[in-house]
Amino acid sequence: MSGQLTTHVLDTARGCPAAGIAIRLHAVGPYPRHICSLVTNSDGRGDAPLLEGGAFAAGRYELVFSLGTYFALHFAALPDPPFLDDIVIRFGISASDQHYHVPLLVSPYGYSTYRGS
């Protein structure tokens, strides 16, 4: 079985998936590198896994969720600059045969994440 990495974004303030969020995936280490980018669809997900097959490997990674534009579009009364803009989640993948799902639950003033399934 080959593992994969997926994500999705849920807007907890509005009670819906967060569409149109730009997400960047980077490998973290002595030589950080950009792996891929995506924009969430109407379900708050990417259209394909961020990593899978031969590209899915154990290591340290970070996801950068660019939320400033989304918050400005949906929450008119936010301060400038907003409290949250880019949210960075660093995590490790230790088992390349498992599914790693990194959901992000957001509002303009807070967020949470966990390893999902």
N, C-alpha and C positions, 0 to 999 in steps of 0.2 A: 504494500500500500504506500502510495506517495502522499506526503503531507501538502498542506496548503495554508496560506495566510489570507484571511478575509477581514473586512471591517464593515461597520455601518454606523451612521450618526442619527441619533434620535433627539429631537428638540423637546425637552421636557417642559418648557414653559408654554409651548403652543400645543403639545400633545400630539406630535406628528413626526414622520421622518423628515430629516433635513436634506432637501434637494439642493444641488448646485454648490456643494462644498468642495473646494479643491483640496486634495490630499497628496502629500509627497511621502515616498518611502525611501529611507536612506539606510545603508549598512553603516554601523558605527564601529570604529576601531582606530588603529593607528593611521589608516588612510580612509577617512569617511568618503562614501560615494553615493551618488543618487542612483536609485534603482528604477523607479517608475513614478508616474503621477496618474491621478484619475480625478474625475469629478463625480460626485454622488448623483445617482439617478432619482426618480420620483419616490423610490422606496428607501432612500438614504443610503444606498449601497453602490458599490462599483458593479459594472456589468460583467466583470471577470475577477478571479482571485488576484491579489497583488503579487503573490508568489505561488508557484506550483511546479511540479515536475522536477527537472534537473536544476532549476534556479532556486528551489526551496532547500535551504541548507541551515544547519545549526549556526548560531552566531548572535550578535547583538544588533538590534535595529532600532530605528525611530520612525514614528509616523508624525507628520506635521499636518495638522488640520487648520486650514486658513478660514477662520470664522468671522473676522471683522466685517467683511462685506455682507455676509448673510445676516448678521445681527443688525447692521445698519438698515438693511432692506426690510426687515420684519419687526424691528423695535425702534420706532421713531424717537422716543424720548431718552435715548442713551447719551451719556456724556461723550465728549471728544477730548482726549482719546478714550476709547471704550475700555472697560475693565479687563475684558478678555479679547484677544485678537487671534494670534497663532497659538494653538495648544500643541505641545510636543509631548509625546508619550514614548519613552524608551523602554524596551523590553528585550527579553532573551528568548531564543528558540533553542531548545536543547534536544528535541526529538524530531528528526526530519521526516518521520513517518506518521506524524499526528496533524490534526487540523488545529490551527491557532486562529481564533477569532477575537479581534480586539474591538469591541463596540465602544462608542463614545456617547454618553448622555450629556446634553448641554443645555444651558440657559445662559443669558447674558452675564450672570454673576457667579456661575459655578459649573463644575463638570465632574463626572466620575467615569471610571472604566473598570474593566475586569477581563479575565480570560474567559471567553465564552466558548460555546461549542457549535 
